[in-house]
């Protein structure tokens, strides 16, 4: 078995192109040999947990860039920010209103605080208004945006792009239960769908509680007009950014921003002391500071270049027949949906034949992450690969991919054979017409999902984890109370949490997902032939609800 370092050197010296995190794309960095400046808290270099000098000034620079009242560096990723934010905004044994589609770190915070979680479902099909299509299915859309009797959103509601939080559902939940101490949402989703943060913040504030936004995948929001505004500017009280995901900073670097007076700054600092290492890496902190410096000095130029590359890409792929680009609120998230082929075929072709590494394989599409770290060559390679795959799929008897030797020559920065209407549709996918920017959730539209549609919560996560447990065959676990998580990773959203009764269809769903090649994680038994369940004698009553 080779050493990890040797494999990294080998892989990163190859022609593999990263359409995945981190956002620096292994090329837009400003750090020298990390061993040359890896220090500890020596004189003159401040202390992250008691910042008074150079680190405090660095955090103030980040706050100014994002327009925040206060910003803290995170060297344990957004995970530390999520744990700290929820811990600061709630009290032990309290109540949290959160999106069910939340990262596992939010559930860990619920467990750590012994909280009762009240879940937001979002609105069924509400992702569709946030989605536009380029190429493939999108070519069948007429000039007025839809074919007769067919909406552009038809067929998109089954996509697992995630759903935005519904402000109306937030309003009802807070009106029903005054014990709720904070609201927690994820915006954008992994795939770039945003919620109406301003409306949700206003609702939360009317009830006197803070809004926490996991904006880990939107650290670049507000940096250019093609992207949505940052939640920092939309009224959120605590906002968490993973600068490493979409910006040029090292993996594990993040920020947490604080606004207003609904969350105690002192309490937040106490939580950061708990959840961050007492030996923060100066290499990681310097990476964050250099990222902020780059955005201050070159941000406009870098984002203009990304916007131009995205406009070119969506224009040139508008002629694809069997692959559609699903464009969400964040056009830098490139979602590729094949027709007549499995998404896994496209994923394998891009990675194995074309050496383009995607970020994620979903059940119906492949996610490619772009950032200011990408260059023209990366977008050109992706366009060439998609066109070759598209042609091979449309030719009977041809293999799913072809040799790179067959790539067409010439200046591929110039779209060829693209009509004026197709080009305008592709450009609108990046610039985003106003109608498509409207949020799907609104205060006067009811949610189509009831919160009771989730698995039955028999006890809190913390109580289930503290209870006596026994290992049960997964196939025979239906009806038992789960003692552990099962979640799809990425992005880490649970199918079941500790304390919930396992639905009758879950064992079959998990088996089907695993057979299809998806990673179902969280269980102690990695084979998932068995799961830990709460001992039946310890099953208590369902957490009290109004």
N, C-alpha and C positions, 0 to 999 in steps of 0.2 A: 504494500500500500504506500503510495507516494506521500511525501510531506505536503501539507497544505500550501506552504509558501511556494514550493516548486510548481505545484499545479496552478497557482495564481499567476506566477511568472509566465508559465507556458500559455495559459489561456489568454491572458491579457496581451501577449505578444502575437496572438493570431489575428486573423481578419474578422473575428466575431464582432458584430456591431451591437451596442447595447441600446435597445429600445425598452429599457427598464431603469429602475432606480440604481444608484443615486443620480441626481440631476446634473452632476458635473460631467457625466458620461466618460469618465476616465481621461478627460482632456482639458477641462476648463478649471484647473486647479491653480492655486497660487502658493503652495507650500513646498518647501524643500524637504530633504531627508528628515522624517519625523524624529529620528533618534537624536538629531543635532539640537533640537529644542524641546525635548521631553523633560520637563522639570516638575518639581513639586512647589508647594507654597513657600518660596524663599523670599527674602527681603526684596521689596520693590515690585512684586508681582501679584499682590492682593490675595484674597481668599474668596472663592465663589460663595461660600456660606456666610460670609461677613464682608461683602464687597464694599470697599470704601475708596478705592483708587482706580487702577487701570481697568479692572473688570467692571466696576460700576460705570465707568465712562463708556466702555464697549456696549454694555446693556442699554445705556441711554441712547447711543447711536442707533441701535436696533429699534428702540421705542420711537425715535423720531422718524425713522424710515416708514414704519407702519402706522404712525399717528396714534400710538398707544400712550396712556398715562404712565404705565410702568411695564417693563419687560424683564424677564429673567431667562438666562441661558439654561438650556437643558442638555446634559451630556449623557443622560440615560434614555434618550429618545422621547417621542411624544407620549410613550407609556408613562414615564415619570410625571409628565404634565397632566395627563388624564387622572392618574391616581391622586395627585396633589390637588387638582381643581375640585374633584368630587369630595375629597376629604375636607377641603377648606369650606365648601359651600353647604355641607351637611353636618349633622351631629350623629354620634354613635346611636345606632338603632333607629335612625330617621327614615325619611321617605324621599325617593328620587323619581322624577318622571323622566324617562329616557326612551329613545328610539330603540326598538327591538333590534334593528340593524345597526348595532354598535360594536366597536372593536372589543376584543376580549378584555382589554385593559379596563374598560368601564365596568365590566362584570366583576373583575378582580377588586375594583374599588368598592363596589357594592358589597362584596363578601368581606373585605377588610373592615368596613364600617358597620357590618351587621345591618345593612339597610334593607328596606323593603322596596323593590323596584316595581314601578307602575310603567307599563310599556305603551309606546306610541306605535301604531301600525303603519301610519301613512295612509294614503288613499289608493285603493286598488286601481292599477293602471295609470297612476298619476305620473309615472315616468315618461309616458308617451308625449305629452306636450313639450317636454324638455329635449326631445330627440328630433334630429333632422337626418335625412339620408342623402348620401352622395354615391352615385354609381349603383349597379345592380338593380335592386328594387327601386331605388330612388329615381332611376331613369324613366320609370313608368308613371311618374307623377306629371300631371299636365301643367300648363303654364299658370293656372290659377291655384296650384298647390295640391290638387287631388283629381283623380280620375272620377268619372261619373259613378256615383254610388260607392266610392272607395276613398277613405281618408288616408292621409299620409301616415297616420299613427296606427292604422290597422296592422295587425300582426306583430306589433311591437310590445304589447302588454305582457307577452310571455317572456320577454327578455329579463335576465336577472341583473339589470343595471342598478338596481336599488331604487327606492322611492324617497321623495322628499318628505319631510315632516309636514303634517297638515296643521296649520294654525288653528282651525276650528276644533280639531281634536285636542290640541293643547288647551284651548279655552275651556272645553267641557271638562277635561280631566282636572284642571285646577279649581274649577267651580265646584266639582263633586267632592274633592278631598283637600281640605285646608291643611292637612299634615304635610303635604309635599313641600320640600324645602328648596328645591332647585330643579331646573329643566336642563336636560343634556341632549344635544342633537349632534348628528354627524352631517356636516355640509362643507365640502362636497362629498358625495359617495366616492368609493374607489374609482368609479368610472366617470365622475365629473358632473353629477346631477346635484344641483344646489337647492336648498330650501329657502323659503321666504324668511330670512333671518330677522329682518327689520320688524315684520309683523309679529313674529314669535317673541322677540325681545320686548316689544310693547305690551304684549299680553302678560308675559312673565312679570314685568315691572308693575303693571296694574295690580297684580296680586302680591307685590312686595318681595318677590324672590328673583334670584339671578338666573341668567341664561349662560350656560357653558356650551361652547361650540368646538367640537373636534374638527378643526379645519386643517388637519395634518396634510391632506393632499392638495391644499390650496394656499401654500406659502407664497405662491406667485400671484395670487389674486390682488387686484388693485394696482398691479405694476404696469398694466397696459390695457387699452380700451377693448381689446378682443376678449378679455377675461372679466368675470364677475367682480364686483367690489368685495373687498375683504370684510369679514364679519366684525373686525375691529372698528370699522367705520359705520356699521349697521346697528350698533346698540348692544352687542353682546358684552357681557361682563368679564368673562374669561375666554380666551381664544388660544388654542394650541396649534402651533405650526411645526411640521417636520421640514426644516429647511433642506435636509438631505434628500427628500423625495423628489422635489421639482426644481431645486436651486443648487448652485455649485458649492456644496458643503459636504463634509465627510459623513458617512453613515453613522447614525446614532446621535446626530446633532439636531436640536429642536429649540423652540422658543415658546414661552407662555406669556401672554399679554393680559394686563389687568386694567379694567375700566370701572369707574363709579365707586360707590360706597356700600354695595350690597354684599360684598365679600370682604372679610377682614384681611388686610394685607399681612398683618402679623401672623394670622392663622395660616395663610398661604405659605409664608416663609417657613413656618414650622413643618408643614407638610413636605416642602421641598427638602428640608433637612433630613426628613425620614426617608424619602423615596429616591434621593440622589446620593451617589457615592460620596464618601467623605474625602476621596482622593480624585477629584475631577481632573480629567486629562487636559493639559494645556494645549496639546495638539488639537483636540476637538474644539476647545474654546477659541483658539486662534483661527481654526477653520471657519467658525461662525462669523468671527469679526472680519476675516478677509472676504467672506461672502457679502457681508453688509457693505464693506468698502467697495467691492466690485459693483454692487447694485447702485450705490450712490454715484459712482464715477462713470459707469458704462451701461447702467441699466437700460436707459432708453434705446441706445444703439443695439444692445443684445436682444431686447424684446421686439424691436422693429424687425430685426433679422429673422427671429423666430416666426413672427406674424407673416412675413413675406414667404418664408419656407412653407408654412402651413397653407397659405393661400395657393401657392403653386401646387402643392401636393394634392389638395382637394380638387383643384381644377383638372389636373392631369389624370386622376383616377376616376373621373366622372364617366369615362367610357367603359368601365369594367362591366361585364355581363353577369358574372356568377359570384361576385364579391361586392358587398355594400359596405361603405364606411358609415358607421353610426356616429353622428356628431352630437355630443351632449352639450351642456352649458359651458364646458371647458374644452375647447377645440384641440388643446394639446394632448388630450387623451384620445388616441386613435383606436377606435373599436372596429374590427374587421369581421363582418358576418358573412359566411359563405352560404350559397344556395345550392342544394343538391349534393352537398358534401358535409361531412362532420367538421366541426370547428377544430378538432384534434388533427385532422389531415392538413389543414392550413397551418396550424401551429408547427407541426413536424416539418412541413415543407420549408417554412420560413427559417426554422432553426437549423435543420440538418443540411438542406441543399443550398440555402442562400446565406447561411451564417448570420442571420438576423435574430437576436434573442428577444422574444417578447417578454412582457412583464407577467402576463397571466393568461391561462387558458380557462375560459368559462364554458358553460354547457352549450352556448349558442354563438359565441364570438371569441376573438382573440384580442387582447388588450396590449397595445403598444404605447409606451409613455415617451413623449417628446419633451424637450426642455430647451432652455437657452444654451445648453451644452452641446446640442446637436449641430452638425454642419450640413451644408448642402448635399454633400456626398451621401450622408445617411438617408435623407429623404429620397434622393435619386435611386439608391440601391433598393429601398423599399418599394418605390414605384415600379422599377424594373421587375422585381420579384413578383409583385402582384399581377402585372400584365402577363408575364410568362406563365404563371400558374393559371390565370384566367383563360389564356389561350389553350393551354394543355387540357383543361377541364372541358372546354367547349369542343374539343376534337375527339371524336369517338375512337376508343382504343388507345389513346395516348396515356402515358403514365401521369400521375398527378403533378410532377415537377419535371423540369428539363434542365439541361446542363447550362451553366453560366456562359459557356462558349457561344450560346445562341443569342446572347443579349444583343439588341440592336445598337448600332453605333450612332454617333451624332450628338448634338447638343440637347440633352434630355431635360434641360431647364426650360425649354420652350415647348409648351403643350402643342401637340399636333392633332388635328382632326377634332378639336373640341368646338362645338357650336357656341354661339353667343349666349343662348339661353342656358346651356349646360354650365358655361363658365360663370354666369351670374348666380346660378343656384349653388355652385361650389363656393363662390366667394361669400355668399350669404351664410354658408355653414360656418365660416370663420368670423365674419363681422356680426352675424346674428341679427336678423330683422327684429324690430321691437316686439312684434306679436309673439315671436318664439321665445323672447326673454321673459314673458310674463310668468309668474310663479303659478304652478298648478294648484297649490293649496291656498285657500282663501277663507277668511273668517266667516263668510256666509254660505259656504258649501260644506255639507256634512261629509264626514269620512265614510267610506264604504266598508271599512273593516272595523269591527268592534274589538275593543281591547280584550274581551273575553275569548277571542278566537285563538289565543296562544295556548300552549300546553298548560294544564291546570297547575297552579303554584300551590303545593301542599305546605311548604315551609320556606323560609328564607334560604338563600344560598349558603349563608354562614351556618345556619342551624343544620342543614343537610351535610355540610362538610364536617361538622363537629359530631355528627351522629354515628353510632355503630353502623357498619356497612358490611355487605356480603357481595361476593362476585357472582353474577348471574349471566348465563348464556345470552348474548344479544338477541338471538331468535326467540327467546322465551321471556324477554324483559318487558314486553308491553304491559302496561298497567302498574308497573312498579315505579317507585320514586327514585329518580336518578341521583346518584351520589357524585357525579362528575359531569364535565362538559363534553359535548360532541359538537364540533364546528368545522365548517369548510374553511380551509386556509390555503391561499389568501381568500378573502380579507380577514377572516377570523370571527365571523358572525355565527352565533351558536344555533344549532338545531334544537338542542335541549340544554338546560342548565341544571346544576344541582338543586334539588328541592322541587323539581317539576315532575309530574307524572308522565311517563313515557307513553306517547300516543301509539295506538295499535299499528299505524302504518310506518312508524319510524324505523324499526329494524329492516324492513324491506327497502325503504328509501336509502338508508345508509349502505346496505349491501349493493344496491343498484349504482349508487354514486362511486363506491370503491371499484366495482367491476368496470365502470366507465373510465377509471383512471384518475379520479379526483381525490384529493387529499382530505380525509376526514380525520381531524386530530383532536386532542384533548383527553382522550381516554388513556388510562394506564396501560391497557393491553393494546399495543399498536396494531395488532392484527384485527382488532375489533370483533373477535369471536365472543368476547365477554365484556360486560360493563359492571362497574361498581354501583350497587343500589343500596338505598337506605334500608336497614333492617326493619322488617314489617312491624316489629314491636315498638319501634321508635317513631313511626309515622304519626306526626301530630296533626293539628288542624290547619286548614288553609289560613294563611295570614289574613288578619282582619281587614275587611274592605268596607267602605261605606255602603 
